[in-house]
Amino acid sequence: KENISIGRHDCDITLPNLTISRKHSSISRLDNGQYLVSDLGSKNGTFINGERISRPTLVGLSDIIQIGKYEFKVGQEANTDTPTSQTLSEEIIVARNLTRTVTQGDERKTILNKVSLRVSVGEIVAIMGPSGSGKSTLLRALNGDAPADTGKVYIHGRDFYKDYKLLKQDIGYVPQDDIVHKSSVCTILYTTPPAYAWPPM
């Protein structure tokens, strides 16, 4: 087929994941035998070798097309049952030797000292410790908000810091700070952009 569509609905290749748009990407074979990858206005983007594309891009046999958690190479049969990046042990998050040092006055203080952990599918992990022990620093290192000075974080087997733009849609983070608005619910609803859509109250 000269043109292959990729997405969640009515496409040649269907990817069952919420990070995939209904019409996500397409791969076209040109008359000269080359392949052209296009993003179809997807929310989370189409990546080639870790870089998000903004226009139709030529790919070769060695290039990796990345769509959500899935990877493709032209000339190979697509495997949509299991993301190629997911580890066999089904580890979602792997952190290795995370170290974070900050300056306090004239001194350097190590907040994280070679911290490692593994989180597998279905696990709920509690990170506990006294105030100032580095819990928030660790979480910010894991979610990419404040990467560790040294060490690695892997999400689904991929280097999270290296492929942050590709993987960030897989991360959700709820801060412990109070984010409740001071105004009433009614005021908030009527002062936000979609206010015109709300019926009179």
C-alpha positions in Angstrom: 0.0 0.0 0.0 1.4 3.4 -1.0 -0.1 5.3 2.0 -0.5 3.8 5.5 -2.5 5.6 8.2 -1.8 5.2 11.9 -4.1 6.0 14.8 -6.8 4.8 17.2 -9.7 4.8 14.8 -10.4 3.5 11.3 -6.7 3.3 10.4 -4.5 0.8 8.7 -2.4 0.4 11.8 -4.5 0.8 15.0 -2.6 1.5 18.3 -4.7 0.9 21.4 -3.4 3.6 23.7 -4.9 6.9 24.9 -1.8 8.9 24.0 -2.6 8.1 20.3 -4.9 10.4 18.4 -7.7 9.0 16.3 -5.8 10.0 13.1 -2.2 10.3 14.3 0.3 9.8 11.5 0.8 8.5 8.0 3.6 6.8 6.2 3.7 7.2 2.4 5.9 5.5 -0.2 7.2 7.8 -2.9 7.8 7.0 -6.5 11.5 6.8 -5.9 11.1 4.2 -3.2 11.7 6.5 -0.2 9.3 6.8 2.7 7.7 10.0 4.0 6.3 10.2 7.6 3.7 12.9 8.3 2.1 13.9 11.6 -1.7 14.4 11.1 -2.1 17.1 13.8 -1.8 14.7 16.7 -1.8 16.0 20.3 1.3 14.2 21.5 3.3 14.2 18.3 5.2 11.9 16.0 8.9 11.4 16.6 11.8 10.2 14.4 14.9 9.1 16.3 13.6 11.0 19.4 12.9 14.3 17.7 9.4 15.5 17.2 8.6 16.3 13.5 6.8 19.4 12.5 6.6 18.7 8.8 6.6 15.6 6.5 10.0 13.9 6.9 11.9 11.3 4.9 13.0 8.2 6.7 15.5 5.5 5.9 15.6 1.8 6.9 17.7 2.6 10.0 15.4 5.4 11.3 13.1 4.7 14.3 9.5 6.1 14.1 8.1 6.7 17.6 4.4 7.2 18.2 3.5 7.1 21.9 5.0 4.0 23.4 5.3 2.3 20.0 8.3 2.1 17.6 8.4 1.3 13.9 10.9 0.9 11.2 10.0 1.0 7.5 10.2 -2.4 5.9 9.4 -4.3 9.2 6.0 -5.7 10.2 4.3 -3.6 12.9 3.8 -5.1 16.3 1.0 -3.3 18.0 0.3 -5.8 20.7 3.2 -4.8 22.9 5.2 -1.6 22.8 8.8 -2.4 21.6 10.2 -0.2 24.4 8.5 -2.0 27.3 10.8 -4.2 29.2 10.1 -7.9 29.6 9.8 -7.5 33.4 7.0 -4.9 32.8 8.9 -2.3 34.8 7.4 1.1 34.2 9.9 3.3 36.1 13.5 2.5 36.8 15.8 5.0 38.5 19.5 4.3 38.8 21.9 6.2 41.1 20.1 9.5 41.2 22.2 12.2 42.9 21.2 15.8 43.5 23.4 18.4 45.3 22.3 21.9 46.2 24.1 25.0 47.6 23.0 26.2 51.0 24.9 29.3 52.0 28.6 28.5 51.6 28.1 24.7 51.7 27.1 22.0 49.3 24.5 19.6 50.5 23.6 16.3 48.9 19.9 15.8 48.9 19.8 12.6 46.8 22.7 10.2 47.2 22.8 7.5 44.5 19.1 6.6 44.9 17.8 3.7 42.9 14.3 2.2 42.6 12.1 0.1 40.3 8.3 0.3 39.9 6.5 -2.4 38.0 3.1 -2.6 36.5 0.3 -2.5 39.1 2.5 -1.5 42.0 1.6 1.4 44.3 4.8 2.8 45.9 4.9 5.1 49.0 8.0 7.3 49.4 8.2 8.2 53.1 10.6 10.1 55.3 11.0 13.0 57.6 10.8 16.6 56.5 13.8 17.6 54.4 14.9 14.0 53.6 14.5 14.5 49.8 11.1 13.0 49.1 10.0 16.0 46.9 13.4 16.2 45.3 13.2 12.6 44.3 9.7 13.0 42.9 10.8 16.0 40.9 13.8 14.0 39.6 11.5 11.2 38.6 8.9 13.4 36.8 11.5 15.5 34.9 10.6 18.8 36.6 14.1 19.0 38.2 16.3 16.3 36.8 19.0 14.7 39.0 22.6 16.0 38.5 23.7 12.4 37.8 21.9 9.1 37.3 19.3 7.9 34.9 15.5 7.5 34.9 13.9 5.1 32.5 10.2 5.0 31.5 9.1 1.9 29.7 12.8 1.1 29.1 13.5 4.5 27.5 15.9 7.2 28.8 13.4 9.7 30.3 15.7 12.6 30.4 16.9 12.0 26.8 13.5 11.4 25.4 11.5 13.8 27.7 9.5 15.4 24.9 8.4 11.9 23.7 7.6 10.5 27.2 6.3 13.4 29.1 2.6 12.6 28.2 3.0 9.4 30.2 3.7 11.3 33.4 1.1 12.7 35.8 2.0 14.7 38.9 -0.1 16.1 41.7 1.8 18.6 43.8 1.3 18.6 47.6 0.9 22.4 47.6 -2.6 23.8 48.0 -3.9 24.6 44.5 -7.5 25.4 45.4 -8.6 28.8 44.1 -9.5 31.5 46.5 -12.5 32.6 44.5 -15.8 30.7 44.5 -16.5 27.9 42.0 -19.1 30.1 40.3 -16.6 33.0 39.8 -14.0 30.6 38.5 -16.4 29.1 35.9 -17.4 32.5 34.7 -13.9 34.1 34.5 -12.2 31.3 32.5 -12.2 31.1 28.7 -15.1 28.6 28.3 -17.4 30.8 30.4 -19.5 31.6 27.4 -20.5 28.0 27.2 -22.0 27.8 30.7 -25.8 28.4 31.2 -27.0 31.1 33.6 -26.7 30.0 37.3 
